Amino acid sequence: MVEVKGSAGAAVVGNAISQAKQYAAAISRSAIPVIAVPFMGDVGRGLCDEAGVSWFDLSGNARILAPGLRIIIDGKPNLFVRRGRPSTAFAPKSARIARHLLLDPKRALRQQDLARETGLDDGFTSRIVHRLVSDGLLDRDAKGALHVRDANLLLDAWSEAYDFKKHTILRGHVTARGGEELLTKLGEVLARVGLRHAATGLAAAWLHTHFASFRLASVFVASAPEESLLREVGYREQPKGSNVWFVVPNDEGVFDGAADADGVACVHPVQAYLDLGAHPERAKEAAEELRTRMLRWGR
């Protein structure tokens, strides 16, 4: 039973998996559900693997597993690359909607409340909500309230579109005996001078889970630190081998849901998970741990 889709975004693949399994079960208990798309990306592959659903793409890749059958073809390039900037509900400002929804995925929200709470105007909010509904990530009930259809899928879709490099990243080095001492030092100075900030990436993952020690401390700051602050913490610019990233965000929404953790301002686990994708060291393991312990809604 082959479910064919015209794209392989996380939202599309997630919904296709549910449809394929449903239709296959209706045909026969022995029917094998398979997804077909132009090119299957990493997120889509992960969703299919987790659901135990086979797939192939028109670029020549495949992973089809069935009784007596095992077809695995990998490494073929995407033959359907789209030119220009793709339309997305997860651009920096637009993503405030997804972030706010994931702070409490079980909460039903009116569109007006969503606009007010995210600081976006009604027209802009309406366009983003319409896109999320069209992508099968958000539902609207008979009374007009909005409900997250699948929080895990919403986070997967956002993670697929997210690009940490779009923020302004200042890379440098500060002498410290370890990541914890470094993070505490930065937090104390930033708090004292009143610069809005929140740890992210490896440091945030450690604050939330205490899993995996870290060397690199990444901190969102509302504006680039002044020279006096940099001198006080002993910061020197060092792109290679840096242990401090001051990150000036491309939208202030990154601070939504931030809270104190062990005396240090820290982003919400959703933001930390997204940012870990661009971090070194044990970032992949830290992201998996964070997802398993704090961001696995009903899965």
Steps between C-alpha positions, in 0.01 A plus 500: 500500500688805373413847628637755251585857608633796303746608770685347793470760774466362851133596520422336165689180580354479851145520368580263213621238747168508683305481174711219355469286814125562515442411133728195516313366802170547315626302199652202678693408811786400270501828300825696526471882532754692292559876458613642164638855470731695264792492749495372858700717741654400831200602711258310277722192510509516878122525522455201269757293691334579832157407362627186326375622160692439178571770243660579167565823315512602135866597541590131527523439877294238681452309823236232449480223758244220483488123556752351257593843361768750592576789264739768624642758257670812635722789393310619194483882476179700505380535141223741597681791665279810504658833415443808713386526859229244585186620672495397865313557823833488685678817390650683803200721578242247379645233730370685805171325426648149504710577807204633696287202406770257612536665840167335586387276210180385672368853543226616261551858384291752315685665214458845661663375820783342305567831325491697825722259694765484226497874429403449135228685314176324411560488125849351532377245754212403273737424211730282712209317662350433157830350385527277807141382453565433129813299589300282737683624810215696655125441527218746549190375683136599444536793741810631324750392766837376378644164606844352428432181307832329584758688707777257405432554132484878544844498663638271228368731229652805669832324560519414131460866401707655782842652426705605803751675273238767421569649844804726549760289681802652676756226564771541759682359800478563874734329743315258729559159656194354334164565341309538827741759639497683168121508481466625858757774436323620186157485662606705802657779292216517247241512777687773688522731197134436417554354153215264416644154441432127511728200467430268208649199323723269704491722808118513498474125445722445803297742714179316407625140525849501656595261220846523342761750615575781257781735405315746274263750665254657255296793623231700323542872574251771407781710353872462439692530832688825551879503512501564876302182561726296272808628684344416836442135411838476324350437159722495196381439146592151385291346220688168513507309825256743665329411825253792504237591244314826559197466273299807400167350386329585173176530698435562869259206505792274603453633855136385516470238773848567641537444873758478778675162529760447773533878529559555128251638246429220253289464184201268488585136415340544156745778408794309646408195292488703179835668568680176585487402135778751426719422802813282528616262775223264619219716363322215322490289816392802706217571254379141518504508879317833512240374252447175689468655844322829430366517145344163425132588502305175506760322294 
